[in-house]
Amino acid sequence: MSIGNAIILGLIDGLTEFLPVSRTGHMSILQHLFSMTMPEDGHMLFDALLRLAALIAVCLICWGDLGKMLRETGSLFRPDPEGQRSRRPWARLLIMVLVATLPLLLKIPFLSGMRALSSNSYYIGAAMVLSGCLLYVTDKMLPGKKGLTGITLSDSLLIGLCHLVGSFPGFSRSGAAISGGVALGLDRDFAVRFSLLIAIPSLFISFISSLIEAFSYRIDWTSLPAYLVGMVAALLAALLAVGLLRLAARKGKFGGYAYYCWVAGVLSVILTLIF
């Protein structure tokens, strides 16, 4: 893999992992319309490093929330003479994140089918258009008020199911989770924060599985410098993407991403027909 190829893939991967515009959709377009070398083409170590870059980025962004969640959860195992355990919103949020992660287990039976769908440009285009429709509807919803103390177990489970649907090729995990959260009455900013938090266990699992797969095959160590450069590009792009996502949440404007998904989806189908 060339350094140029790795940089392009890293930038696209980092941006689309968190922006609600479909990572798998963009990777499929690059592979089938521009004949770029993909991580799946014998470069699984690169795929693992891209997952690691996204994981590092979201952990850096959510460091404050993660620290509060872990500290409060740890305090549950210490003596509590003042009876404060009923007021542990961050420990409660950790439980909500874990509950939202559970639906990902349902993805296991569909993994082979999902790989097949990722190579179907017509499906990818249609899925991106549909994803844009979901973002457009989200943009028109009235702002919710649920936040740290308002989210419920049922909300978490339903958002987790949306996150599961968003993991299918052509859809966006962050976009689906945010749309689901807003539909359930979450404040837009908190919906974005929650989508980032539930991305952490998902990315960790993806990183471990990609790493195991990489070491089960022959690794092209000559491409390691390109992999590392691509990883840095992915990390920087992911940090930028999260900043843009939070900006959209504060302004309550996801419509621009909806239009982008529509254009990208339609162009994907048209270019497939032409080429």
N, C-alpha and C positions, 0 to 999 in steps of 0.2 A: 504494500500500500504506500502510495506517495504521500509526502507531507501535505501537499496541496489538497489531495483527496481527504486526508484526515482532518484538516482544518475546516473544510466545508462541512463535512459530516458532523464534526464537533459543534460548530456554530448552529447548524440546523437542529441537531439533537438537543442542545442546551436551551435554545429558544422555544422549541415546540414541546418540550417536556412539561413546561409549566404554563405557557400561554395556551389558551383554549382553542388551539387550531390543529390538533391531531399530529402527534409525533410520527406514528406509523404511516399516516397518509403521506406526509412529506417524504419519508424515507422510501416509500414505495414509488413515488413519483420520480425521485432521484435515480432509483434503480432501473425502473422500466422505461422511462422516457429519456434519461440522460446517461444510461449505461454506466453509472458509477459503481465502484467496488463497495459492497456493503459489509458491515461487520459479520453478517451471517455467511459470507463467502470465504470461510476459512479464517476469519479474523475475530473469533469469539473473545479473545483476550481484550481486543479493542472495545467490544460491546460491554464487557465487564467494567472496563475503565470509564466508559461513558456513563454507565449506571452509577459508578462510584463518584464521578464528578457531580452528577445531579444530586446524589445523596449528601455529599459534602456541602453543596450550595444550599439545600433546603435546611440542613442542620445549622448552618451559619445564620441563615435568616431567622429561623425559629429558636435560636439558642436561648433567648430569654424565656419563652414559653416552656421549652423543654426543661430548663432548670427549675422553674416553679413547679411543674408537674412532678418531677422526680423528688424535689425537696418535700413537698406536701405528702407524697405517697410514702416516703421514708418516715415521715413524722407519725404516720399511723401505727408504726411498730414501737413507738416510744411511749412512756407513761404520759397520760393526759389528765392531770389533776383538775384542770379548769373546765373540762368537758367541752373542748373546742372541736371535737372531731366532726360534729355536724356541719361545721363550716370549713370544708376543704374543697373549694370549687376546682382547684387545679388537679387534685387527685381524682376528683370526679371526671374531669375532662380526659384524663389518661384512660379511664375506663371507657369513655365514649369513643376515643380513638381506637382502642382495641376492638370494641364491638363493631365499629365501621370497617375494620380490617377483615373480619370473619367472612363476609361474602366472597372475598377473593379465592377462597377454597373451592368455590363452585366453578372457577375458571379452569381447573385442572382437566376435566373431561373434554374441554373444547380447545385445548392447546393446538392439536394437529389441524383442526378445522380453521382456527384463527390464522395459522401460518399459510394455509391455502388461500384464505380470503385476502391476505396481504399482497398476494401476487395478482389479484384481479383488479385492474385499474378501473373498470366500470363500477364495481362495488365500492372501491375507495372513493371515487368521485361522488357517488350517490350518498355515501355515509357522511362525507364532508359537508354536502349540501344540507342534509338533515341535521347535522351538528350545528350548522349555522342557524337553522330555524330555531333550535333550542336556545341558543344564545340570544336571538332576537326576542323571543318570548320572555326570557329572563330579564332583558333590558326594559321591558314594558311592565314588569310586575311592580306592585307597590312595595316600598322598602319594608322589610320585616324588622322586628325589634328583639328577637331572641339573640342572646349572646352567651357568655361564659356560663351563667347560671340558668339560662332558659332552655338550653338544648336537652332533649330527653333521649332515653335509650332507643325508642322507636324512631326518632329523628336520625340518630346515628346509624341505625341499621338500614334505613331507607337510603341515606346518603351513601352508605357502603355499597348498596345494590346499584346505585347510579354510577359510582366509581367503577364497579365491575363492568357495567355496560360500556363505560367510557374506555375500558381497556381493550375493546374489540377494535380491529384495524379500521381506520378512517374516522374514529371518534376520538374524543379527548377526555382523559381521565379527570383532569382539573376542571375542564368545562362542564362535564356531566355532574361532578360532585358539587360545583358551585351552583349550577342550575337547580339541582335537587335541594340544596340547602336554602336557596332563596325561595323556592316554591314552598318549603316547609316553614317559612317565616323567619329564617335567620337574617340577621343584619348582614348586608353585603360584605362588609369588611371582615366580619367574623366567619362568614361562609368561605371566604378566600383563605383565612388563617386555618380553618378546620381542614380544608382541602389540602393544604400544604402539610399539615400534621399527619393526615392519613396517608400521604404519599411516602412518608419516611419508612414505615414497615414494608410497603410495597416495593420501594426501590431497593431496600436491603435484601429482600428475598430475590429480586431480579439480579442483583449483583452477585449473590452467592451462587445462584443457579447458573449464571453465565460463566462464573469463574470455574465452577466444577466442570462444565461442558468444555471450557477452553483447555483445561489440563487433561481432559479425557482424549483429546486429539493432539495432533502435532502443532506446536505453536511456532509461528514464524517470528523468531527472535530478531531477525534483521529489520523487521518493521517496527520494533519497539520504540525507537526515537519518534517515528511518525505517530504512533499510538499516544505517546506522552504529550506531544504537541497538540494533538486533537483533543486530549483530555483537558488540557488547560483552556483551550478554546471553548469547550463545552461548559466548563466551570464558570468562566466569565460570562458567557451567553446566558447561562441559567440564572446567575445573579441579576443580570439585566432584565430577564424575562419576569422574574418575581417582582422586581421593582415596577415594571409596567403593569403587571396584573394588579398590584395593590393600588396603583394610581387609578386604574379603571374602576376598582371597587369604591374608592373614595369619591370619585365623580359619578358613580352609578352608571357608567357607560360601557357596556359590552357590545353595543351595536356594531362598532367598527370591526370587531373580530367576526361577527356574524357575516358581514359583507365580504370580508376576506375569505371566509370558508366557502361562501357561495361561488365567488370568482374562481378560487383554487379548485373546487370540486368540478365545476363546469369545464374549466380549461383542461383538467386532467382527462375528462372523457373525450373532449374535442381533439386533444393532441394524440390520444390513443387511437382514435378513428383515423387520423391523418397519417400517423407513423406506424 
